Amino acid sequence: MDQNKKKNLLETFDAKLNRVMRMYLDTCSRCGMCVEACHVYASMPEIKNTAVFRAEVIRKLFKRYFKTQGKIWRSLGDSTTFSDNIVDNIYDAAYSCTGCRRCTVYCPFGIDTQMIMSIAKLLLIEADREPKVLTMLADMSIQKGKADEATRENFATAVSKLETEVIEKWRKTGGEEVVPLDVQDANVLYVALAGKHSIIPAAAIMNAAGEKWSLSYYEAVNFGAFVGNPQKTKEISQRIIDEAIRLKVKEVSICECGTAYRVMRHQMGELPFKVVSFVETIARYLKHGRIKLDKSKISGRLTYHDPCQLARNGGVIEDARYIISHLTDEFVEMTPNREYNWCCGGGGGLVAIGEKEFRMKSAKVKAEQVKATETKILSTACENCHTQLTDLVGFYELGMDVKFLSSLIADALVQ
Amino acid sequence: MIDYYFIMVPMVYLAFAVFFIGILFQILKLLTTPRQLTTLQIFPAKKPSWLYILADTFLLPTVRKHKPVLWVFLMLYHIAFLLLIFGHIELISDIRIFQIIPHEVFLGKGFVGVTLTVCLTYLLFRRFKSPYREISVPEDFFLLILLLFTVLSGGHMNWAANWSEYGFDISIEDYREYLSSMISLKPAIPEMIADSPHQIIMVLHIFFANLFLIFFPFSKIMHSFFALPLNKLRRG
């Protein structure tokens, strides 16, 4: 590896070293508590599949270039220098980690492997080795933010075609729009994904609740976060923030997408509006009696998968259970659940990249956990999880229906 | 006769200087780097968070839950370590608050040292086993072996004094005389120590302890300072 490339990698590394990151890198005592926390290790017990091993790939570089110890006595901490081989290791570490932060729960210090992997992901971008599809998707999102009126008109036409399907789920009365766009002073700006499955049920629910809402022009998903590019992450979120400010909405409700929710809710700083997950929006409608559900619409036992970014990392945990208590009396918790729930195995960009063989093998423990619930319906509230769980159900022949909470709710609305 | 003056005087000053300046430097370095602006909390949040932060830091609940045997050894190890720090402070002078449980220096009549030895042996042998062997780096073994040597040599003096029918010829008063002279920056090695045929054990103890102190700021033992702020981040 040439000196110039090394220099650029070091500058990238240095830029990520804030106070917390330095402590994360200094503190690990390699106690091994995190070993069994990782679903990849639980499914494929090899040392490279542990949180500590992944973090050590970065930590060994940190020691060599930023620590007195690594400069004076290199072999003591097994420190390493940048090389092409190390870049391969960085890739394997970063893209075998879904950033679920289950290991953070296990660590006696609370070391956040996802944070350490954010160095890895940024180094890969600098080395031009990141999964190109993620950068491409992130750029497309950013480009859409700069789109002109024509694109907006196309979007409006496409959305208007969904109206019949929304009305099938909830008969809208009055002359209002079924899927409203550009509603000034709306109570809720709903940010969906590029797919009608993410728009139709939500529209039916909000119409049923008599909400003054508006559909965002932009999709919630943040590929900038998946590829670990802080600048792109911000630009992608900023499109939605600008729209929310322009419309003067009270609340931005993020569709069932864990990463989009966590980025907007916890990583964008103070915003002039409230950020909630659509799960919280539904729970509120139920609490206030704005929608009513018919439990007879669901037959068979149902379980719920806590999406990592929504639950453990986002704080939306009990609202999902509250919603489910209105949907069915045959709810079965997974074991373990809540902050201890196993990751689906599709996070951190893995679903978007493809990687199906790895995703299926590394989530064996998830498939076993799901199977043990002996349920008919597997519900969740995250697009990534939904895709991954659907793949898992097929691969491991679990014979279950994977459903979004919003879709279950929309089907159970009392007319 | 070999003169142990270098290890017992200049190296001790050097070790403490490196220890304090090193830690101070590390902390100043952290304080001058930018803060993390967004939360790194793990949910669900539990209240009062300060209580959970303290519990996470000092009682290691995640280890207790998932690795109960390791937890017993870790808790015993850290408590014994703390008691020995107190014991060494009492070698400088009597501290009234430490006498809540009335005792002669050291508290525990040698059993604290035994506990520490057993725990260190467990922690060391644990690292020889997979998967801990593969995640360990030389530093992990180096520190455990260094501490084991320190505890064994220090323990030897205490165990001989407590349990041997002949006792140990260097007394608490001799240690105090030596340490007081060091603290008052008029270093002198008392005759009882210099003339003792067992001086070598004390010199070894001091030598290993010096290495430990010198190494401390540049090692993972800095977790003793970072465990609290990091647990605070997790609790939000």
Chai-1 contact restraints between the chains, C-beta under 6 A:
chainA,res_idxA,chainB,res_idxB,connection_type,confidence,min_distance_angstrom,max_distance_angstrom,comment,restraint_id
A,N18,B,T33,contact,1.0,0.0,6.0,A-B,restraint_1
A,N18,B,P34,contact,1.0,0.0,6.0,A-B,restraint_2
A,N18,B,Q36,contact,1.0,0.0,6.0,A-B,restraint_3
A,R19,B,L30,contact,1.0,0.0,6.0,A-B,restraint_4
A,R19,B,T33,contact,1.0,0.0,6.0,A-B,restraint_5
A,R19,B,R35,contact,1.0,0.0,6.0,A-B,restraint_6
A,V20,B,Q36,contact,1.0,0.0,6.0,A-B,restraint_7
A,R22,B,L30,contact,1.0,0.0,6.0,A-B,restraint_8
A,M23,B,F226,contact,1.0,0.0,6.0,A-B,restraint_9
A,M23,B,L230,contact,1.0,0.0,6.0,A-B,restraint_10
A,D26,B,M222,contact,1.0,0.0,6.0,A-B,restraint_11
A,T27,B,H223,contact,1.0,0.0,6.0,A-B,restraint_12
A,T27,B,F226,contact,1.0,0.0,6.0,A-B,restraint_13
A,S29,B,K220,contact,1.0,0.0,6.0,A-B,restraint_14
A,S29,B,H223,contact,1.0,0.0,6.0,A-B,restraint_15
A,R30,B,I135,contact,1.0,0.0,6.0,A-B,restraint_16
A,R30,B,S136,contact,1.0,0.0,6.0,A-B,restraint_17
A,R30,B,D140,contact,1.0,0.0,6.0,A-B,restraint_18
A,G32,B,Y132,contact,1.0,0.0,6.0,A-B,restraint_19
A,G32,B,I135,contact,1.0,0.0,6.0,A-B,restraint_20
A,V35,B,P131,contact,1.0,0.0,6.0,A-B,restraint_21
A,I47,B,P131,contact,1.0,0.0,6.0,A-B,restraint_22
A,I47,B,E134,contact,1.0,0.0,6.0,A-B,restraint_23
A,V52,B,I135,contact,1.0,0.0,6.0,A-B,restraint_24
A,T68,B,F218,contact,1.0,0.0,6.0,A-B,restraint_25
A,Q69,B,F218,contact,1.0,0.0,6.0,A-B,restraint_26
A,L76,B,P138,contact,1.0,0.0,6.0,A-B,restraint_27
A,L76,B,E139,contact,1.0,0.0,6.0,A-B,restraint_28
A,G77,B,V137,contact,1.0,0.0,6.0,A-B,restraint_29
A,G77,B,E139,contact,1.0,0.0,6.0,A-B,restraint_30
A,D78,B,V137,contact,1.0,0.0,6.0,A-B,restraint_31
A,T104,B,I42,contact,1.0,0.0,6.0,A-B,restraint_32
A,V105,B,I42,contact,1.0,0.0,6.0,A-B,restraint_33
A,Y106,B,T62,contact,1.0,0.0,6.0,A-B,restraint_34
A,P108,B,L60,contact,1.0,0.0,6.0,A-B,restraint_35
A,P108,B,T62,contact,1.0,0.0,6.0,A-B,restraint_36
A,P108,B,V63,contact,1.0,0.0,6.0,A-B,restraint_37
A,F109,B,A227,contact,1.0,0.0,6.0,A-B,restraint_38
A,F109,B,L230,contact,1.0,0.0,6.0,A-B,restraint_39
A,G110,B,L230,contact,1.0,0.0,6.0,A-B,restraint_40
A,G110,B,N231,contact,1.0,0.0,6.0,A-B,restraint_41
A,G110,B,R234,contact,1.0,0.0,6.0,A-B,restraint_42
A,D112,B,L40,contact,1.0,0.0,6.0,A-B,restraint_43
A,H266,B,T38,contact,1.0,0.0,6.0,A-B,restraint_44
A,H266,B,T39,contact,1.0,0.0,6.0,A-B,restraint_45
A,Q267,B,T38,contact,1.0,0.0,6.0,A-B,restraint_46
A,R312,B,I42,contact,1.0,0.0,6.0,A-B,restraint_47
A,R312,B,F43,contact,1.0,0.0,6.0,A-B,restraint_48
A,G315,B,F43,contact,1.0,0.0,6.0,A-B,restraint_49
A,I317,B,P44,contact,1.0,0.0,6.0,A-B,restraint_50
